[in-house]
């Protein structure tokens, strides 16, 4: 990979987050999988979860999202640190029901990295269940 600027790395990371949310909201397993590096890691509730593929990740997401989940949206996405091959982000998202009421909002740290020729989320630490 040729050296890219910090701004280009941040733009790539934000594009990954945009694509991830769009994939979740359309329930497109392939689109979601394209936004994640596997194995994918998530620290939540004192344990590290590891998904080996998009099938595992998507099934677990649907179980975690809860009954009544219709869509999610980013509340904010702030860059904590960025370099040419990795971006750390402080984010918050809200899960919504079909009637537009919020199910809850959740803060997370995301690590989006350039690995194997593509930008994707490698790991996160989340307060969401």
Number of C-alpha atoms within 10 A of each C-alpha: 10 5 10 11 13 16 12 14 22 23 13 20 28 18 15 22 23 14 17 21 20 17 18 19 15 12 15 13 17 12 17 23 21 18 24 25 23 18 14 19 19 18 17 15 12 8 9 11 15 15 17 12 14 21 14 13 20 19 11 12 13 13 9 12 17 13 10 12 17 20 20 20 16 16 12 12 17 13 15 13 13 20 16 17 19 22 24 21 23 17 19 19 18 17 20 19 16 10 8 10 12 15 17 12 16 15 18 19 21 23 21 28 26 19 14 9 8 15 22 27 26 20 22 20 19 17 14 16 10
